[in-house]
Amino acid sequence: ERLALKLGWVGCSSVRWKMKRLFGAPKAAPPAGPAPSLSDASGKMDRRVADLEGKIAKCEEDIRRYLQAGRGGAQQKQLALQTMKRKKMYEQQRDTLLGTQFNVDCLAGAQEQAEMTVTAVEAMRAGQQDLKQRYADLGGVGDIEKLMDNMADLQDEISDINEAISTSYAVPDGFDEAAFEEEFSALEEEITMEKLAGMSNPARPTYLPTQPASDSATVPASSAPADASSAAAEAPVG
């Protein structure tokens, strides 16, 4: 039995070897390429639908031509019926493609929405990490409060420096700042009262010196002899 089985296996191998020599070895399947994208599929369907629309329009033109060529002719009627059947077939193919294309477009829209969601999530994750790192660089609330306290102390120091610089050291003895403020207030009140009273030429304040008289009314003494001499020269001689 073992010998018979061995002889049978050898016979099958010989037959296969002869068939291989006669018909050749089977060809290996080509490597599968990348799957087409949804946009490519939709574009291909668009082109196919446009081609079917053109064929449908051509069938309609042929039907009109057959009907106008010979009314009542059996041959023209047969051609028109065949063209109508062809048109119906094209319309069914177009409708099927449009339905398939609708499903492909819906899937493409869902895929695009998923990609946008993934992009948004990645951007939010990166932004959260960046924001966290920036606040970590600030050092926390304690460092911010310390910084604000230092700024307040610096502002107080600047105010003290400005006050010290603006102090006038050339003030005469006995000068009272409060008395000066009271006198200035009294002067403002006096001017306001004069404006309300309608006085065009207000009185001169009492604390100012009196204005000297104008020199235009007095005639200088040196001008009198000059006038007398000119009058004597103009008088006629007797």
Secondary structure, 3 states (H helix, E strand, C coil): CHHHHHHHHHHHHHHHHHHHHHHCCCCCCCCCCCCCCHHHHHHHHHHHHHHHHHHHHHHHHHHHHHHHHCCCCHHHHHHHHHHHHHHHHHHHHHHHHHHHHHHHHHHHHHHHHHHHHHHHHHHHHHHHHHHHHHHHHHCCHHHHHHHHHHHHHHHHHHHHHHHHHHCCCCCCCCCCHHHHHHHHHHHHHHHHHHHHHCCCCCCCCCCCCCCCCCCCCCCCCCHHHHHHHHHHHHCCCC
